[in-house]
């Protein structure tokens, strides 16, 4: 039912690949193939090519990349699994010998609106963080269940060893002279919970289950985002063959959250399960749709399936803007996304979901033009409005997972 849209949404991630030749109208020759200076010393990462350009710029980030990978893995779609491995194999290059994982790889500043191969400034590997390390451990452990790749589990266990020794959060903030995206997170309990659940499912070692129980907190376990990945711990348990008590808790928490989302959706004239419109609100809509679809699969209750459909309807045009939020789809869709290849080539790359309304006015354009508007109207199809009209791989991956789930449960 959604094949053309599904293919385009997934292809966006392929077109965001770094360090390789990409054919086609939105392709490019190999980019960012040089070594990366490790911030704080004179050493270099000599082999750090690969991965995805995270968003409208050309940085590569472990934390949001891990979320994107999990959504692709959970989709179970064969082509999505191949695409996920492109990012997983790059993430392996971001791990130090002590198990810690560098938070991101980028140049010191965002480039102008040029094609990726034209960004030739020095790459820098920013310091490690426990959030990135735990995210890495979680996705590698879960991936080890799906692929015949022992290196994924070995690397996940190495990351967990680092986390065990470093029990206090190592938060990330941009070091001096680095001004690219931070993806900072001062709480890593949800990442550690996710990692513990995934490692338990991959090893059946009850030490990891005990660890997960000690970290469990319903406040973060049933909600999703790049900085709130507890939901992926629950989903690891649900998709596993384990009969652990925490699996029953995971199912109950998802059902409880789904009931809340249905109530919110019922009170929204457009059916979106949103109370607030934040940066990346369209991803939250997709994430909520996925959780509702999971609730339908667990319960068989049609109310969850119908509510999940409403989330996709919102993204495709049943929204206050009366437009599709996916480039190239619908009678009216974004023409000026904050995306460097699209701007450089003078046309929007198809299949990209833009961030959507953001009531918090997080860019100068928004401050100037959105003040006093209703939250759902705080969006503009303008290049300058990066807090509403940028794109990212993890927003696309979330939408892709929703599309695959709706295709199955129709």
WOFENMO-V760087 format. One record per pair of residues at least 4 apart in sequence whose ideal C-beta (glycine too) atoms are under 8 Angstrom apart, sorted by the first residue. I is the first residue (numbers start at 1). J is the second residue. D is the distance in whole Angstrom. If there is no record, write none. Layout:
BEGIN
I J D
I J D
END
This chain:
BEGIN
1 406 8
1 407 6
1 410 6
2 6 5
2 403 5
2 406 7
2 407 5
3 7 6
4 8 6
5 9 6
5 326 7
5 329 6
5 351 8
5 403 6
6 10 6
6 77 8
6 400 7
6 403 5
6 404 7
6 407 7
7 11 6
7 351 8
8 12 7
8 326 8
8 328 7
8 329 7
8 350 5
8 351 3
9 326 7
9 351 5
9 353 7
9 396 5
9 399 6
9 400 5
9 403 7
10 14 7
10 77 7
10 79 6
10 80 6
10 83 6
10 351 8
10 396 8
10 400 5
11 15 6
11 351 6
12 16 6
12 349 7
12 350 8
12 351 4
12 352 5
12 391 8
12 393 7
12 396 5
13 17 8
13 52 6
13 68 7
13 72 8
13 83 5
13 393 5
13 396 6
13 397 7
14 22 7
14 83 6
14 86 8
15 22 6
15 24 8
15 26 5
15 27 7
15 341 8
15 349 6
16 52 4
16 53 5
16 54 8
16 393 5
17 22 6
17 50 8
17 51 8
17 52 6
17 53 8
17 86 6
18 31 6
18 32 5
18 49 7
18 50 6
18 51 5
18 52 6
18 53 5
18 58 7
18 60 6
18 90 8
18 116 7
19 30 6
19 31 6
19 32 6
19 33 6
19 49 3
19 50 5
19 51 7
19 90 8
20 30 6
20 49 8
20 50 7
21 27 7
21 28 8
21 29 6
21 30 6
22 26 8
22 27 4
22 28 5
23 27 5
25 345 8
26 341 6
26 342 8
26 345 7
26 349 5
28 115 5
28 116 5
28 117 5
28 341 7
29 117 5
30 49 8
30 117 7
31 58 7
31 115 8
31 116 4
31 117 4
31 119 7
32 49 7
32 58 7
32 116 7
32 119 7
32 123 6
33 49 5
34 122 8
34 123 6
35 44 4
35 45 6
35 46 5
35 47 8
35 48 7
35 123 7
36 44 6
36 45 4
36 48 5
36 105 6
36 122 8
36 123 4
36 124 6
36 125 5
37 42 8
37 43 8
37 44 6
37 122 6
37 123 7
37 124 5
37 125 7
38 43 5
38 44 6
38 45 6
38 102 8
38 124 8
38 125 5
39 124 5
39 125 6
39 126 5
39 127 6
39 175 5
39 178 7
40 127 7
40 175 7
45 93 7
45 102 8
45 105 8
45 125 5
47 93 6
48 90 8
48 93 5
48 94 7
48 105 6
48 123 7
48 125 7
49 90 8
50 86 7
50 87 8
50 89 6
50 90 4
50 93 7
51 60 4
51 65 7
51 86 7
51 87 5
51 90 3
51 91 7
51 105 8
52 60 7
52 65 7
52 68 7
52 86 7
52 87 6
52 90 8
52 393 5
53 57 7
53 58 5
53 59 7
53 60 7
53 116 6
53 393 8
54 59 5
54 60 6
54 61 5
54 64 6
54 65 7
54 181 7
54 392 6
54 393 6
54 394 8
55 59 8
55 181 7
55 339 8
55 390 6
55 391 6
55 392 4
55 393 7
56 337 7
56 338 4
56 339 4
56 340 6
56 386 7
56 390 5
56 391 6
56 392 8
57 106 8
57 110 5
57 111 7
57 180 7
57 181 8
57 340 6
58 106 7
58 107 8
58 111 7
58 116 5
58 119 5
58 340 7
59 104 6
59 105 7
59 106 3
59 107 8
59 110 8
59 180 5
59 181 6
60 65 7
60 90 7
60 104 7
60 105 5
60 106 7
61 65 6
61 103 7
61 104 4
61 105 8
61 106 8
61 181 6
61 183 5
62 66 6
62 91 6
62 94 6
62 101 6
62 102 7
62 103 6
62 104 6
62 132 4
62 135 6
62 136 6
63 67 7
63 103 7
63 104 8
63 129 8
63 131 6
63 132 5
63 135 6
63 183 5
63 185 7
63 226 5
63 227 7
64 68 6
64 183 6
64 226 4
64 392 7
64 393 7
64 394 5
65 69 6
65 87 5
65 90 8
65 91 7
65 393 7
65 394 7
66 70 6
66 91 7
66 132 8
66 135 4
66 136 6
66 138 7
66 139 5
66 226 8
66 229 7
67 71 7
67 135 8
67 224 8
67 225 7
67 226 5
67 229 6
67 232 8
67 394 5
67 397 7
67 398 8
68 72 7
68 87 7
68 393 5
68 394 4
68 396 8
68 397 4
68 398 8
69 73 6
69 84 5
69 87 5
69 88 6
69 91 8
69 139 5
69 143 7
69 397 8
70 74 6
70 138 7
70 139 6
70 142 7
70 229 8
70 232 5
70 235 8
71 75 7
71 290 8
71 394 7
71 397 4
71 398 5
71 400 7
71 401 4
72 77 7
72 80 4
72 81 7
72 83 6
72 84 4
72 397 5
72 400 7
72 401 7
73 80 8
73 81 7
73 84 6
73 139 7
73 142 6
73 143 6
73 146 6
74 232 8
74 235 6
74 239 7
74 290 8
74 401 6
75 80 5
75 400 6
75 401 5
75 404 4
75 405 8
76 80 8
76 81 7
76 404 7
77 81 7
77 400 8
77 404 5
78 82 7
79 83 6
80 84 6
80 400 7
80 404 8
81 85 7
81 146 7
81 147 8
82 86 7
83 87 8
84 88 6
84 143 7
85 89 6
85 143 8
85 147 7
86 90 7
87 91 6
88 92 7
88 139 7
88 140 7
88 143 6
88 152 7
89 93 8
90 94 7
91 95 7
91 101 7
91 136 6
91 139 7
91 140 7
92 140 8
92 151 7
92 152 8
92 155 6
94 101 5
94 102 5
94 105 7
94 125 7
94 132 8
94 136 7
95 99 7
95 100 7
95 101 5
95 102 8
95 136 7
95 155 6
95 158 7
95 159 7
96 100 5
96 101 7
96 102 7
96 128 7
98 158 8
98 162 6
99 133 7
99 158 4
99 159 5
99 160 7
99 161 5
99 162 3
99 163 8
100 128 4
100 133 5
100 159 7
100 162 5
100 166 8
101 128 6
101 129 8
101 132 5
101 133 4
101 135 8
101 136 4
101 159 6
102 125 5
102 126 6
102 127 7
102 128 6
102 132 7
103 126 5
103 127 6
103 128 6
103 129 5
103 131 8
103 132 5
103 172 5
103 183 7
104 125 8
104 126 5
104 132 8
104 180 7
104 181 7
104 183 7
105 123 6
105 124 7
105 125 5
105 126 7
106 123 7
106 124 7
106 126 7
106 178 7
106 180 4
106 181 8
107 111 7
107 119 6
107 121 4
107 122 7
107 123 6
107 124 7
107 180 7
108 121 7
108 122 7
108 124 6
108 177 6
108 178 5
108 179 7
108 180 7
109 121 8
109 179 5
109 180 7
110 179 7
110 180 6
111 118 8
111 119 4
111 121 7
111 340 7
113 340 5
113 343 4
113 344 6
114 118 4
114 119 6
114 340 6
114 344 6
115 340 7
115 341 6
115 344 5
115 345 8
116 340 7
116 341 7
124 178 6
126 172 7
126 174 7
126 175 6
126 178 6
127 172 7
127 175 6
128 132 7
128 133 6
128 170 7
129 133 7
129 170 5
129 171 6
129 172 4
129 185 7
129 188 8
130 134 6
130 163 6
130 166 6
130 168 8
130 169 5
130 170 4
130 171 8
130 188 5
130 191 7
130 192 8
131 135 6
131 169 8
131 171 7
131 172 7
131 185 4
131 188 5
131 191 5
131 227 8
132 136 6
132 172 7
133 137 6
133 159 5
133 162 6
133 163 6
134 138 6
134 159 7
134 163 6
134 188 6
134 191 3
134 192 5
134 194 7
134 195 5
135 139 6
135 191 5
135 194 7
135 195 8
135 229 6
136 140 6
136 155 7
136 156 7
136 159 5
137 141 6
137 156 5
137 157 8
137 159 4
137 160 5
137 163 7
137 195 4
137 198 7
137 199 7
138 142 6
138 156 8
138 191 7
138 194 4
138 195 4
138 197 8
138 198 4
138 199 8
138 229 7
138 232 6
138 233 7
138 236 8
139 143 6
139 198 8
140 144 6
140 152 4
140 153 7
140 155 5
140 156 4
140 159 7
141 145 8
141 152 7
141 153 6
141 156 4
141 195 7
141 198 4
141 199 5
141 201 7
141 202 4
141 203 8
141 236 8
142 146 7
142 198 5
142 201 7
142 202 7
142 232 8
142 236 6
143 147 6
143 149 7
143 152 5
144 149 6
144 150 7
144 152 4
144 153 4
144 156 7
144 202 5
145 201 6
145 202 6
145 240 8
147 152 7
149 153 8
150 154 6
151 155 6
152 156 6
153 157 6
153 202 6
153 203 8
154 158 7
155 159 6
156 160 6
156 195 7
156 198 7
156 199 6
156 202 7
157 161 7
157 199 7
158 162 7
159 163 7
159 195 7
160 164 6
160 195 6
160 199 6
161 165 7
162 166 6
163 167 8
163 192 6
163 195 7
166 170 6
169 186 7
169 187 7
169 188 5
170 188 8
171 184 6
171 185 7
171 186 5
171 188 8
172 182 7
172 183 7
172 184 5
172 185 7
173 182 6
173 184 5
174 178 4
174 179 6
174 180 7
174 182 5
183 226 6
183 227 7
185 191 8
185 227 5
188 192 6
189 193 6
189 215 5
189 217 7
189 220 7
190 194 6
190 217 8
190 220 4
190 221 7
190 227 8
190 228 6
190 229 5
190 230 4
190 233 8
191 195 6
191 229 6
192 196 6
192 211 8
192 215 5
193 197 6
193 212 6
193 215 4
193 216 6
193 217 8
193 220 8
193 221 7
193 230 5
193 233 5
194 198 6
194 229 5
194 230 6
194 232 5
194 233 4
194 236 7
195 199 6
195 233 8
196 200 6
196 208 5
196 209 8
196 211 4
196 212 4
196 215 6
196 233 7
197 201 6
197 208 8
197 212 5
197 232 8
197 233 4
197 234 7
197 236 5
197 237 5
197 246 8
198 202 6
198 232 8
198 233 7
198 236 5
199 203 6
199 205 7
199 208 4
200 204 7
200 205 7
200 206 7
200 208 4
200 209 5
200 211 8
200 212 6
200 236 8
200 237 8
200 240 8
200 242 7
200 244 7
201 236 5
201 237 7
201 239 8
201 240 4
201 242 6
203 208 7
204 242 7
205 209 8
206 210 6
207 211 6
208 212 6
209 213 7
209 244 6
209 246 7
210 214 7
211 215 7
212 216 6
212 233 7
212 246 6
213 246 6
216 221 6
216 246 7
216 249 8
217 221 6
217 230 7
218 222 6
218 253 6
219 223 8
220 228 5
220 230 4
221 230 4
221 231 7
221 233 7
221 234 6
221 250 8
221 253 6
222 230 7
222 231 6
222 234 7
222 253 5
222 254 6
222 256 7
222 257 4
222 291 8
223 228 5
223 230 7
223 231 6
223 257 7
224 228 6
224 229 7
224 230 8
224 231 4
224 232 7
224 287 5
224 290 8
224 291 7
225 229 8
225 280 8
225 283 7
225 284 7
225 287 7
226 394 6
229 233 7
230 234 7
231 235 6
231 254 8
231 287 8
231 291 7
232 236 6
233 237 7
233 250 8
234 238 6
234 250 4
234 253 6
234 254 6
235 239 6
235 250 8
235 294 7
236 240 6
237 242 7
237 244 7
237 246 6
237 247 5
237 250 5
238 247 7
238 250 5
238 251 6
238 254 7
238 294 8
238 298 8
240 247 7
242 247 6
243 247 7
245 249 7
246 250 6
247 251 7
248 252 6
249 253 6
250 254 7
251 255 6
251 298 6
252 256 6
253 257 6
254 258 6
254 291 6
254 294 6
254 295 6
254 298 7
255 259 7
255 295 6
255 298 7
255 299 7
256 260 7
257 261 6
257 291 6
257 295 8
258 262 6
258 291 6
258 292 5
258 294 8
258 295 3
258 304 6
258 307 8
259 263 7
260 264 6
261 265 6
261 273 4
261 288 5
261 291 7
261 292 6
261 307 7
262 266 6
262 273 8
262 292 7
262 303 6
262 304 7
262 307 5
263 267 7
264 268 6
264 273 5
264 274 7
264 275 6
265 271 5
265 272 7
265 273 4
265 307 5
265 310 6
265 311 8
268 272 5
268 273 7
268 274 7
270 314 5
270 318 5
270 319 5
270 320 7
270 376 8
271 307 7
271 310 3
271 311 7
271 313 7
271 314 6
271 318 7
272 285 6
272 310 7
272 311 7
272 314 4
272 319 7
273 285 7
273 288 4
273 289 8
273 292 7
273 307 7
273 310 8
273 311 6
274 281 6
274 284 6
274 285 6
274 288 8
276 281 8
276 359 7
276 375 7
277 281 4
277 356 7
277 357 4
277 358 6
277 359 5
277 375 4
277 376 6
277 378 6
278 284 7
278 358 6
278 359 7
278 360 6
279 355 6
279 358 5
279 360 7
279 362 6
279 387 5
280 284 7
280 355 5
280 356 7
280 358 8
280 392 7
280 395 6
281 285 7
281 355 7
281 356 4
281 357 5
281 358 6
282 286 7
282 315 6
282 325 5
282 353 6
282 354 7
282 355 6
282 356 4
282 395 6
282 399 8
283 287 6
283 353 8
283 355 7
283 392 8
283 394 7
283 395 4
283 398 5
283 399 8
284 288 6
285 289 6
285 311 5
285 314 6
285 315 6
285 356 7
286 290 7
286 311 7
286 312 8
286 315 7
286 353 8
286 395 7
286 398 4
286 399 5
286 401 7
286 402 5
287 291 7
287 398 5
288 292 6
288 311 6
289 293 6
289 308 5
289 309 8
289 311 3
289 312 6
289 402 4
289 405 8
289 406 8
290 294 6
290 308 8
290 398 7
290 401 5
290 402 5
290 405 6
291 295 6
292 296 7
292 304 5
292 305 7
292 307 5
292 308 4
292 311 7
293 297 7
293 304 7
293 305 7
293 308 4
293 402 7
293 405 4
293 406 6
293 409 6
294 298 6
294 405 8
295 299 6
295 301 7
295 304 4
296 300 7
296 301 6
296 302 7
296 304 4
296 305 4
296 308 7
296 409 6
297 405 8
297 409 7
299 304 7
301 305 8
302 306 6
303 307 6
304 308 6
305 309 7
305 409 5
306 310 7
307 311 7
308 312 7
308 402 7
308 405 7
308 406 6
308 409 8
309 313 6
309 406 6
310 314 6
310 318 8
311 315 7
311 402 7
312 316 6
312 402 6
312 403 7
312 406 6
313 317 7
313 318 4
314 318 5
314 319 5
315 319 8
315 324 7
315 325 5
315 326 7
315 353 7
315 399 7
316 324 5
316 325 8
316 326 7
316 329 7
316 330 6
317 322 7
317 323 6
317 324 5
317 330 5
317 331 8
317 332 8
319 323 7
319 325 7
319 376 7
320 357 8
320 374 8
320 376 4
320 377 6
321 325 8
321 357 8
321 377 8
321 379 6
322 332 7
323 330 7
323 332 4
323 333 6
323 334 8
323 381 8
324 329 5
324 330 3
324 331 8
324 332 7
324 333 4
325 333 7
325 334 7
325 353 6
325 354 5
325 356 6
326 330 7
326 333 6
326 334 8
326 351 7
326 352 7
326 353 5
326 354 8
326 399 8
327 333 6
327 334 5
327 335 8
327 337 6
327 342 8
327 348 4
327 349 6
327 350 5
327 351 7
327 352 5
327 354 7
327 391 8
328 333 6
328 348 7
328 350 3
328 351 6
329 333 6
329 350 7
329 351 8
333 348 8
334 348 6
334 352 8
334 354 5
334 381 5
334 389 6
335 348 6
335 381 6
336 343 8
336 348 7
336 381 5
336 382 6
336 383 5
336 389 7
337 342 6
337 348 5
337 349 8
337 352 6
337 354 6
337 381 8
337 383 8
337 389 6
337 390 7
337 391 5
338 343 8
338 383 6
338 384 8
338 385 7
338 386 4
338 389 5
338 390 4
338 391 7
339 343 7
339 348 7
339 349 6
339 352 7
339 390 7
339 391 5
340 344 6
341 345 6
341 349 6
342 347 7
342 348 5
342 349 5
342 352 8
343 383 6
345 349 8
348 352 7
351 396 7
352 391 4
352 396 7
353 391 7
353 395 5
353 396 6
353 399 5
354 381 8
354 388 7
354 389 5
354 390 7
354 391 6
354 395 8
355 387 7
355 388 5
355 389 7
355 390 6
355 391 7
355 392 8
355 395 7
356 379 6
356 388 6
357 375 6
357 376 5
357 377 7
357 378 5
357 379 4
357 388 6
358 362 6
358 366 7
358 378 6
358 379 7
358 387 5
358 388 5
359 370 8
359 375 4
359 378 5
360 387 8
361 366 4
361 367 5
361 370 6
361 371 7
361 378 7
361 387 8
362 366 6
362 387 4
363 367 7
363 384 7
363 385 6
363 386 5
363 387 4
363 388 8
364 368 6
364 384 7
365 369 6
365 380 7
365 382 6
365 384 4
365 385 4
366 370 5
366 378 6
366 380 8
366 385 6
366 387 6
366 388 6
367 371 7
369 380 6
369 385 8
370 377 7
370 378 4
370 380 8
373 377 4
373 378 5
374 378 8
378 388 7
379 385 8
379 388 5
379 389 7
380 385 5
380 388 6
380 389 7
381 389 6
382 389 6
383 389 7
385 389 5
386 390 5
391 395 7
391 396 7
392 396 7
393 397 6
394 398 6
395 399 7
396 400 6
397 401 7
398 402 7
399 403 6
400 404 7
401 405 6
402 406 6
403 407 6
404 408 7
405 409 6
406 410 6
END
